[in-house]
Amino acid sequence: LWLKNARHANQMAQFLAAELAKIPQITITQSVEANAVFATLPNEAIPTIQEKYYFYVWNEESSEARFMTSFDTTKKDVKNFVNAIKEALT
C-alpha cells in the first residue's frame, strides 16, 4: 500500500510540473524525482495563491516555492491549483 501511495504522489508531482511548465511566468527549478515540485513564480502572486492553497516559499529571495503532492492528490486537485495560479498571474 505504501508503494502504491508513493507512486501515485510522485505521478501527481510529475503531472503538476508538466502543467506548471505551460505557464510562461513559472520556471521549474529542480528535477521532479519524488512528490515535490520546486518552481519560481512572480513574488507578487504568492499571497493571492496562498489565500486558497498552502505552500512553502523555499527561497524568498528568488520566489522559489515548494509544492507537494500526496497519496490523495487528484488530477482535479492539480488542475484547480494550476488554475488558481493562472488567475493570480493575470
C-alpha positions as CSV (number, residue, x, y, z in Angstrom):
1,L,0.0,0.0,0.0
2,W,2.8,2.5,0.9
3,L,4.4,1.9,-2.5
4,K,1.1,2.4,-4.4
5,N,0.5,5.6,-2.4
6,A,4.1,6.8,-3.1
7,R,3.9,6.1,-6.8
8,H,0.6,8.0,-7.0
9,A,2.0,11.0,-5.2
10,N,5.1,11.0,-7.5
11,Q,2.9,10.7,-10.6
12,M,0.8,13.7,-9.4
13,A,4.0,15.7,-8.9
14,Q,5.0,14.9,-12.5
15,F,1.6,16.0,-13.7
16,L,1.8,19.2,-11.6
17,A,5.3,20.0,-13.0
18,A,4.0,19.4,-16.6
19,E,1.1,21.7,-16.0
20,L,3.2,24.4,-14.4
21,A,5.7,24.3,-17.2
22,K,3.0,25.5,-19.6
23,I,2.8,28.8,-17.7
24,P,5.4,31.3,-19.0
25,Q,5.9,33.1,-15.7
26,I,6.8,29.9,-13.9
27,T,10.2,28.0,-14.0
28,I,10.6,24.5,-12.6
29,T,14.0,24.8,-10.8
30,Q,14.7,21.2,-9.8
31,S,14.1,17.8,-11.5
32,V,11.0,16.2,-10.1
33,E,12.1,12.9,-8.5
34,A,9.5,12.5,-5.8
35,N,6.3,14.2,-4.7
36,A,7.8,17.7,-4.6
37,V,7.9,20.4,-7.3
38,F,10.2,23.4,-6.9
39,A,9.4,26.4,-9.0
40,T,9.9,30.1,-9.2
41,L,6.9,32.4,-9.8
42,P,6.3,36.1,-9.6
43,N,6.6,37.2,-6.0
44,E,3.5,39.4,-6.1
45,A,1.3,36.4,-7.0
46,I,2.3,34.3,-3.9
47,P,0.0,35.9,-1.3
48,T,-3.0,35.6,-3.6
49,I,-2.4,31.9,-4.3
50,Q,-1.7,31.3,-0.6
51,E,-5.2,32.6,0.2
52,K,-6.6,29.4,-1.4
53,Y,-3.7,26.9,-1.1
54,Y,-0.9,26.4,1.4
55,F,2.6,26.0,0.1
56,Y,6.0,26.8,1.4
57,V,8.2,29.5,-0.1
58,W,11.5,27.7,-0.2
59,N,13.7,30.7,-1.1
60,E,12.2,34.1,-0.6
61,E,14.9,36.0,-2.5
62,S,14.2,34.1,-5.7
63,S,10.5,33.5,-5.1
64,E,11.0,29.7,-5.3
65,A,8.2,27.7,-3.9
66,R,7.9,24.0,-2.9
67,F,4.6,22.4,-4.0
68,M,3.9,18.9,-2.5
69,T,1.5,16.2,-3.7
70,S,0.3,13.2,-1.7
71,F,-1.4,9.9,-1.9
72,D,-4.8,11.5,-2.2
73,T,-4.0,14.3,-4.6
74,T,-6.1,14.0,-7.7
75,K,-5.7,15.4,-11.2
76,K,-8.7,17.7,-10.5
77,D,-6.8,19.0,-7.4
78,V,-3.8,19.8,-9.6
79,K,-5.9,21.4,-12.3
80,N,-7.7,23.6,-9.7
81,F,-4.3,24.6,-8.1
82,V,-2.9,25.5,-11.5
83,N,-6.0,27.5,-12.4
84,A,-5.6,29.4,-9.1
85,I,-2.0,30.2,-10.1
86,K,-3.1,31.4,-13.6
87,E,-5.8,33.6,-12.0
88,A,-3.3,35.2,-9.7
89,L,-0.9,35.9,-12.6
90,T,-3.5,37.8,-14.6
